[in-house]
Amino acid sequence: MKIRFLLFCNFCLFCSLLISTTWHIKQDGTGAFTTIQEGINASSNSDTVLVYPGTYNENINYNGKCITVGSLYLTTGDEQYINQTIIDGNQSNSCVRILSCGNGPTVLCGFSLTNGIGSDYYTGNVLWGGGVFVFESQSSLIACKIYGNNAHAGGGIYVWDSFVYLSKLHIADNHAYAGGGGIGFGSFTTAAFDPVNLCNIYLNFAGVGAEIQKSWVECPPIEVFVDTFTVENPDAYFIFSTDGVGIPQNDVTLNMQHAKLEPVNADLYVSTEGDNNNNGISEDEPLATINYALSLVKSDSLHPNTIHISDGVYSKSLNIQCFPLNMRGYVSLQGESMENTILDAESKSPLIYDHYSKQNYSITDMKFIHGFGEYFVASCMLISVSYNLDSFINLENITITDFNYCIGRILEIFYVDLSFENLRYYSNYKQLLRALNSYRPDQEVVINNAYINNNPAHPSAGANHKIMQFGQLGTNTMNVNITNMELTENNGYHGSPSIGCSGIEVRDNINMNLINCTLANNVTQNEGGVIRMGLTAQNSVVNIYNSILYGNLPSEIYIDNDNPNEPCALNIYNSLVAGGETGIENVHAWNSVNWHEGNLNENPMFDSLGIYPFALTSSSPCIDAGTLDLPEGIELPEYDLAGNARIYGDTVDMGAYEWQGTGVEEEEIPQLSSLKTQLSNYPNPFNPSTTIKLELAESGEMELAIYNVKGQKVKTLINAITNKGTFEINWRGKDDHGKPVSSGQYIIKLIQNNKVTATKIMLLK
């Protein structure tokens, strides 16, 4: 069948040159036309549009005609004409569109195609095929160089409901936000690769299937013949094939001669000052892009590797960083700091994609901004795994901010264990997290130390703007443990009278423990609460320990599970809930509320004028009012959300912040001993740096150092003999080893002539 098809294509090409009209396209005006599209418009079926060398800033459209469009390579076989005859898409559409040419074969031969961004034909705003988009056609793509193109799917080529023959193509350096960085094959498509005149496909990038993606329905298996591919033994990162519901098929067979890269089974380093020609195995020779590092690193369960990313902004416009990152199993991403290692999707795509990798990795010390989720389900991270895999994701020291409203959540987690340590989430218009229970009975989500503040609602949402949702699929129980979380001043919106939620929504089969959390001043439009056990909360249990729920409107907790045969339960221990037990809205009698001893219905007395507005003042009834009698396997962390000791005094306090007494003990850090010597810093609070000002009243030996709240020295700023006078020095939030310190309180200590003369408390936010 394949040989007959090749002969048929060659015969059609030969006949078109002999018996049909050839339209000559020359930019100097000596041909029939000066643009390719003019030649196509004038042509009829079986005609040839012959294009002479030049750069054609066009987005050509075959207009349903069964024709041949070729450079002088078509008639001479001289490969120099491929490089000399360029179709530049000018960032406005696909370079070439072959649409609805179903009555006969079409040919594209001998061009360089670049700078295309895809077509929205048939599917609305989704862009397909940056270099070439083939739809409902029989097409031969021959001897073209396809590079530097972008699209939603099929960065280089996208083929949908078509028969395509691929020969001697060079497909490299293309990018697809969703799938198929090099080539995407969609529904009802059959593809034949020339086994003699081989293609090259390498170093393309995409959210899934960096080189090839085959998806949707009724796509028969594909046998790929190439001279050069990115690696010798590609996994699903490079070639990704699924059926119509996203289940992996593994039905793309690769036959290759050479590999562009030899995988590196070691940690790699990336920097904004790096170069992809470096080896990447040391800080002295970093790579330039995270994408390249992910293609180069080896995914090895016996030897997990880490990609180390230095501080800086990584984006498509600044340093050709392509998003979303296509994650690989057993390969972690380690930033330098959660405020200054910045991944910016520029509101074009999510930041992280992971479809069915073997996972088991960490993402740490990063800031994610400007993600976009429409058509992608999630706007920051989409992580899914087939239900029979036992896998986990660890997220640590993560900042997420400046996400505008779009369809989908910020984080979408399917079938995978999630551990989240130290999260800062603010100024976003989207739901933070949806974690779905799965077919594994032991699935777990753990969130510890989370600051979630001031995420406004957007009227365009047209749906509830909750912060987190757990459960939905009606499958096995998922265990959720949340500790040390401040969830404050968020706004839930619903466009019509309905029940909503501004904080945490619990659905079916969830076993949740909420421990030492502060949920305050959140607003839900219409009915609802900051916690909602909703219509589908069958068989779920929520246990609240040592927590504060106060000032949330219209209610603190709303329970409306409507299934009497599968009721849900709420248990509250040693917590402050505004309105007390009677203030909890329990719509149906079959759902139980258990109000245990030690609970309070009082004003928590927040320190609204302090550096932590939801910390406790000395008169708070929440001090020493908590319990250490927690569920089996749950341990309180050593520190509270501000980095202070978790237990100060007789026992643990309620809420995310532990009251630390009236101030720093005199014997620990003596106060100012000279009214003339002064110490100050600005700004305070600060991020990432602050300027420290000294006014010294005496000369002599002087040490200026930074201490943490545990009294440990983290940074020596000055250690010298000085004169009297005024000095300024900048601290950039790093310790003596050059590593960024975590957020929290720090103390500046000034020692002159072996005595402490001044101290100052400051806050790194």
N, C-alpha and C positions, 0 to 999 in steps of 0.2 A: 504494500500500500504506500509506504513512504517513498520508494523508488519511483512508483508511478506518479506520485504527486510532484516529485522533483522534476521529472521529465515534462510533466504538464506545465509547470511554471516556466521552464526554459523554452518550451515550445511557444507559450503565449508571449513571452518576451521577444522571441525571434519574429513571430508573426506581426507583433505590434510595430516593429521597426521596418517591416517590409511593406505592409499593406495599408497602414494607417498614416494619419498626418502627424508630422513632427513639428512642434512649436518651439522655436529657438528663443531662449531668454538670455539677453545680454544687457548688462547695465550701461553699456556705452551707446545704446540706442540703435545698433546695427542689426538687431534681431527682430523677431515679431513683436516682442514686448520687453519691458525692462523689469517687470516683477513676475514672480512665479505664479501668484494668484491670478494675474491677468491671463496667463497661458492656460491655467486650469479652467477658468471661466469660459474661454473660447473653445476648449477641447470637447471632443465627444468620446464615447466609449471606445476603447482600444487605441486611442491616440497616445502619443508620447510628448511630454513636456521636457525638453532637454535644456538644462541650466548650465550656463557658462560660469567660470570662476568669479567669486565676489562674496561679499557679506550681505545677505538679504535679511533685513529687519522685518520679518513677516511672521504671521501665524497662518500657515496655509491650510486650506480645507478642500478636500477632494470633492465636496459637494455631491456625494453619492455616485460619482462617476468611476467606472472601471478603467483606469488609465495607468500609465507608467510615468513617474516623475523621477528623473535621474540627472546626475551631473555628467560631465564628460567621461567619468569612469565607466559609465554604462556602455559607451561606444568604443573606448580605447583600452579599458582595463588598467589604466595608469593610476596608481593609488595616490599620486600627489594631488589629484583632483578632489579626493575626499577631504583633505585638509584645506584646500583652497576654495571650496564651495560650502559656505556656512549659512545655515538658517538660524538666525538669532531671534528667539521668541520674545525678547524685549520685556520680560516679566509681565506679559499681558495675557497669555493663553498657552496652550500646547504649541510647540513648534510646528507639529504636523497633526492634522485630524483626518482620519479615514473613517467616515461615518456612513453607515447604511449603504455600503457598496455591495449588496448581497447578490447581484445578478452576474458577477464575474470577478476574475482576479484583479487585484491592484498591486502595483509595485512601487516601492520607494528604494532608491539605489544611489549610493555614492555621496552622501552628504555628511557634514558635521552639524550636529543639532545641539544647541546650547541655550541656556537662559530662558527655558520655558517653565511655566508654573502650572500647567494642567488646564483641563476644560471642565466646565460645569454642565455639559450637555446631558440631558435626560434626568439628572439626579439632583437638581437644585444647586446648592452652594458648594457641594463637595467637588474638589478639583481632581481630575483623573489624567494620568499620563503626561508628565512634564515635557518629555521629549516627543513622544508619539502616543496618541490615543486612537485605538482601533475598536470600533463598535459595529457589530452586525455586518461584518465584511469578511472577504477572503483576501488575505494580504500577504505579500512577500516583502520582508524588510531585509535588504541586502547591502553589505559593505558600508555601513554607516558608523560614524563615531558619535556616540551619544554621551554627553558629559555636562556637568554643571546645571542640571535641571532639578526642579522641585515640584512636588504635587502632594495632595493628600494620600493618594495611593498610586503606586507605579511611578516612582520618581523619574526613571528613564523611559519606560514603556508601560502602558497599561492596555490589556486586551480583554474585551468583554463580549461574550456571545459571538465569537468569531473563530475562524480558522486562520492561523498565522504560521508562516514559514520564516525561520530566522537563520540567516547565513552571514558569516564573516562580520558580525557586529562587534564593536568595541564599546562596552557599557561600563563606565567608571565615574566615580565622583558625582553621583546623583543622590537625591535625598527625598524620602517620602515620610511625611509626618505619621501616617498610620502604618501601612505595610507595603512591602515590595520596593525597596530602595532602588534596585536595578530594574526588575521586571515584576509586574503584578498580573496574574492571570485570574479573571473573574468568571462568573457563571456561564456555563455552556460553552466553554472555550476549549479548543483542541490546538495544541502547539507541536510543531515539528522542527527540531534543530538539525541543521545540515551536519552530517557526521564527517564530512571531508573539509569543507571550508568553515573552520571552527570559529566560534565566537570567543570573546574575552569578557568576563564578568567579574569585576573585583572592586573592593573598597567603595561600595555604595553603602548608604546608611538608611535605617528606617526604624519605626517603633517595633515592628515585627518583620521577620524575613528581610534582613539587611540587603541580601542580593536578590532573592526570589521569594515571592509569596504566591501561593495558589490557594484560592478560597472559594466560598459560596458553594454552588451545587452543580452537579452534572459536568464536572471537569474530569475527564479521564486522566489516568496517570501520564506523567511527562518524563521522557528520557532526554536529559540535557547533555549536549556535547560541547565542550569548551577546550580551548588551548590553555588559558590561564584563568583560575578561580582564586578567590582570596586565600583559602586554606585547603589543605589536602583532604581533611576529614571533617566536613562542616556539620555542625549540629543545628538545632532549630533556630539558633540566633541568625544563621546565614540563610537557611532554606526552611520555610515554614509553610506547611500544607495542612488545611483543615477542610472539614465538610461544611454543610450549610449551617450547622449550629455550633461551629467552632471546635469540634473534636479533632485532634491531630490525626492525619492520615498517613504521613510518611510514605507518600507515593510519588515522590520526585527522585529519579535516579540520576546521579551525576557521573559523567565520564569526562575525566580531565587529564591534561598532559602536565601542567605545571601549577605550582602554588605561588601566589604573590608574597605571602607571609609565612614564616616559620613560627608557630605559636610559642610564646615565652611562658614557661612555668615558674614565674617569680612575680614579686610585687613590681608594679610599675608606677611611674611618677609623671604627673601632668602639671603644667604651669602655663599661665597666659604668656610667659616669655619663652615657652618651649618650642620645639621643632619636631615634626613627625619623622624627620630624617635621623633624629637621635635614637639611641637604643632604648631609652626610657627606663632603664633599670636602676637609676640613681637620681638623687636630687640635682646632681650636677649636669645630667643630660636628660632633662624632662621632655616628654612629648607635648604637642601643642593642643590636642583635643582628646576629650574623654571618649568620643566615638572610636577614634583610632585605637586607643588603649583597649577598649572592650573587644575590638576585632583581633587585636594582637595577643591578648592574655589568654592563657589556657584555662579552661574550666575543668577542674580536677577535684573530685570529692575527697581524694586522699591527700591533696595538697592545696587547700584553699588559698587564694591569692587576694591581694588588696590593691586597688588603684588609689594612690595618694594624690590629692588635688590641692594645690597651694591656693592661698588667698587670691582673690581677684574676681572679676565679673566674666562669666562664660555665657556668650550668646551668639546667635547666628550673625548678627551684624558686626559685632566687635571682633570675633576671632573664629568665625566659621564653625562654631559649636552647634551641632545639629541636635534638636530635641524632637520627640522624647528619646531619652537614653533607652536602648534596647538591652535590658539587663541579662546577665548570664549567671547560671547557678554556680555557687561557691566562689563568686567574685564580689568582694565588698568594695564600697566607695568610702574613702576616708578624707574628709575635708580638713582644712587647717583650723577653722573656727566657724561657729554657728552664726556669726554676724558678717563675716568678711569673705567667706567662700560662697559666692553668690551665683546661683544658676538661674538665668533669666530666659524664659521662653518667649518673651516679647509678645505675649497674648496671641500666639499662633498655634500652640499645641500644649499637651501635658509635658511634664518634666521627665517622668519615669514611666516606662511600659515594661510589663513582664507577663507574657502569655505562655504559661506552661513550661517555663524553664524549671530546672531542678531546685532553684532558689537556695535557701540556706545561706544567707549573706546578711551583712549589716550596711546601713547607710548612716554615716555619722558626721557631725560638725559641718552642717551646710545650711544655707539660707535659700529658700525657693521663692521666686517672685514671678508675677505676670504670667501665670499659666492660663490655658484656655481649654475648656472641656467639651464644647459642643461637637458632636459627631464622635467623641472619644470616650464617653461615659464619665471619665474623671479628668479634672483639670490640673492635678499635680501628679498623682501616682495611681496607676491601674495595675494591680497585682492579682493574678489569678493562677490557679493550679488545678489540675485534674484531681478529682476527689480521692483517688487512691494513693496519693503521694503524701508522705509525712514530711512537711516542710515548714520553714519558719522565716520570718523577716524581722530583723532588729533595726529600729530607728532610734538614734540617740543624738541629743544636742541638735535639734532641728528647729529652724525658724521658718514659718510660712506666713507671708504677708503680701498685700497688694494684689489680690486676686479679685477681678471684677466678676459680675454676675454672668453665668452662662449655664446651659443645661449640664447636669451631672454634678457629682460631688468633687471635693478636693482629693480625698483619698478613697479609693474603692478597693476593698479587700475581699477576695473570694477564696474560700476553702484553705486558708493558710493561717498559721499561728503568727500573731503580731505582738512584738514587745516594743513599747514606746517609752523612752526615758528622756526626760527633759525636753519638753515641747514649748515653743512660744508661737501662739497663733493669734493674730490681731489684724484689724483693718482689712477683712475679707468680706465679700458679699456672697459667700457660698457655705454650704454644709461641709464641715470638716471631714467626717468619716462615716462611711457605711460599711459595716463588717457583717457578712452573711454567714449564718451557721451552715454546716455542711454535713456530709455523710460520715464524717469522723466524729465519734462520741467525745473525743478529748480535745477538741479545738479550743484555743485559748487566746484571749486578748488581754494584755497587761499594759496599763498606762500609769506611769509614775512621774510626778513632777511636771505638771502641765499648767501653763499660764494661758488662758483663753479669755480675751478681753476685747470689748468694743468691736464686735463684728456686726455691722449694721445690716438690716434687711433691705432688699431691693424690690420695689413694687413690680418690676418685670418678672420676678420669680414665679408669680402665679401659683405658688405652692409653699408648703411649710419650710421655713428656714431654720430647722433644728440644727444643732451643732453635731450631734452624733446619733446614729441609728444602729441598733444591734438586732440581728435576726431578720427573717422574712421568709425563708424557704420551707418552713415546716418540717425540718429534718432534725438531726440530733442536737443535743444540748451544747451550747457554747458557754464557756466560763469566762466572765469578764471581771477583772479586778482593776479598780481605779483608785489611786492613792495620791495625796498631796496635789490636788487639782484646784486652781482658782478658775471658776467659770462665772464671769461677771460682766454686766453692762452689754449684753448681747440682745439682739432684737429679732424675734421670730415673726414672719409675715405670712399671711394667707389672704389671697385676693378676694375671697368671698366668706360669708359667715360660716365658720367651720371650727373644728377643734384642732388646735395647733400645739406646738412645743418650741421653746426657745433654747433648750439644753439637750437632754438625753431622752431619746425615744426607745423604749424596749418593746420588741415584738416577741415572736414565739420562741419558746424553749431556750430562754436565756437565764443563766444563774449569775447574777451580778452582785459584787461587793463594792460599795462606795465608802472609802475610808479616809478620814481626815481631809475632806473636801469642803470648799466654800463656794456655794452657788448663791449669788446675790445680785439684785437689781437688774435681772433679766426681764424682758417684756415679751409676752406672747400676744399677738393680736387675737381678738375674739376670745373663745374659751380655750382652756388648756393650762399647762404649767411648765415650769422649768424641767421637771421630770414627768414623762407621760408613759404609763403602761397602757398601750393603745388597744384598738379594737381586736388586733390579732396577737395579743400578748398571752396566748394560751400557754399554760404550764410554766410560766416564767416566775422567778423569785428574785426580788431586789432586797438586799440587806444594806442598811445605811448605818455606819459606825462613826462616831466622833466628828460629825459633819455639821455644817451650818447652812440652812436654807432660809434666806431672809430677804424680804423686799422684792420678791419676784411677783410679777403681775401676769394674769389675774390670780394665779394660785401657785403654791409651791409644788404640789404633786397632784396629778390628775390620773385617775384609773378608770378606764372604760372598756376593758376586755369584755366582749359580748358573748362569750361562749361559756355557758353554765357547766358544761361537762368537762371543761379543761380550764379551771379558774387559775388566777395568778395571785401572788402573795407579796405583801410589803412588810418588812420587819425593820424597825427603827430602834437603835440602841445608842444611848448617851449622845444624843444629837440635839441641836436647837433647830426647831422648825416653827416658823412664824405661824401663829394661829393654833398651834398644837395639834392634837389628834383630830379635833373637830374641823380644823382648817384644811385637812386633806380631802379632796373631792373624790369619793368612791361611788361611782354611778350605780353599780350593780352589787347586790348583797352577796353574791357568790364569790366575789373577790375579797380577800381578807387583808385587813390592816392590823398589825400587831405593834402596839405602842408600849415599849418595854420601860423598865425603871431607868432613871438617869436622864431622861429627855427633858428639854426645856422649851418654854414658850415665852421668851423674853427678848429684849433688845440686846444684840451681841456686843454692842459698844465698839464698833469698828474705829480704827485710828484714821479717820477720813482726811486728816491734815498731814499725815505722815508720809514717808516715802513708799510705804506699802499701805494703801488706803483701806485694805480689807484685812490688815493685821489687827490684833486685839490691843485695847488700852488696858491700863492696870485695873480698871474697875469692871472689866468684862466678866460676866457670869460663866463664860466658857473656859476660863483658866482652871486647870487641874480638874476639869469636869468630864474628861474622856475615860475610856476603858482600854485596858490592854488585853481583855478577854476577846480575842479575835478568832475568826474561823481557822481551822487547821490549815497549816501551810502558808498563812498570811503573816508576814513580819513587817513591822513599821520600818521605814527607812531611817538611816542614822540622822538625816537632816530634814528640816522642813523646806517649804518652797523658796524661802529666802536664803537658804544655806545655813541656817542656825540649827543648834542642837534640837532634835525632835522632842526630847523630853527635858523641860526645865522646871524644877520644882518637884512636887509630890508625884505627879503622874502626867500623862499626856493631856494636852488641851484639845478642845474642839477646833475644827477648821484647818485650813492649809498652812497657817502660820502659828508657830509656837511663841507665846509671850516670853521675852527674854529678860524680864526684870526691868528696873527703872533706868538702867544704863550700864556702861562698862564699869567694872569694879575699880575703885581707886587704887588698890594695891596692885592690880594687874597692869593698868596703864595710867600712870599719874597724870593729873591735869596740868594745865598751864602754870608754870612757876614764875614767870616774869610777865608783867603786863605789857612790857615793851616788845617782847618777842612774840610775833604773830604768825599763824599758819592758816592758810585758806586754800580752797581749790574751786575752780569753775570750769565747765558747768558741774553741777551736782544735784541730781543724778546725772550720769554721763554714759556715753557709748559712741565710739569705742575708746576715746581718749579724754583726758582732763589735764588742765594746767594747774600746777601747784605753785603758790606764791609764798615766799618766806620773807619775813622782816626780822632780821637778826639784830639783837641788842648787844651782843658780845662776840668777840673773836675767839678763835681756838678750834679744837677738834669738833667736827660735826658729822653726824650720820643722819641721813634722811632715808627711811625705809617704809615699805608697804607690808602690812600684816593682814592675814585673814582673821575671821572672828574666833578661830580656835587658838589664836596667838602665834601662828606659824608665820615666819618671815617668807614672803613670796618674791620680793624685789627690793634690792638696794639701789637707790637712785643716786645718792651722793655719799661718799666716805672720804673726807678730805679736811684739810685745815683751811678755814675761811676767815675772812674779815667781816666786820659789821656791815650791814647794808641790806638791800632788797634783791632778791633772786627769784627767777621763775624757771621751772622745769616741767616738761611734759611727760606724763605717763600714758602709754598706749595700751594699757590693760594686758601686758604680758609679764611673765615671771622672769627669773634670772636665766632661764634656759631658752627664752624667746618664744615660749608657748603662750597662747591666749589663756587667761584665767576665766573661770566660770562667772556668771552673773551672781551678784550678792553684795553684802556689806564688806568693806575693807577699811582699815585704819592706817592713817599716815602717822608715823611716829618720828619726832625730831629729838635727837639726843645731842646735847652740847656739853663738851668737857665731862663726859661720863654721867650725865644726868638728863632725864627726860624733861624737856622744857615745853613741849606742846604736842598735842594729838588732835586728830580730826577724823571723824567718821564720814565715809563717802559711799556712794552706791553706784555700782556698775549694773545697768539694766540690760 
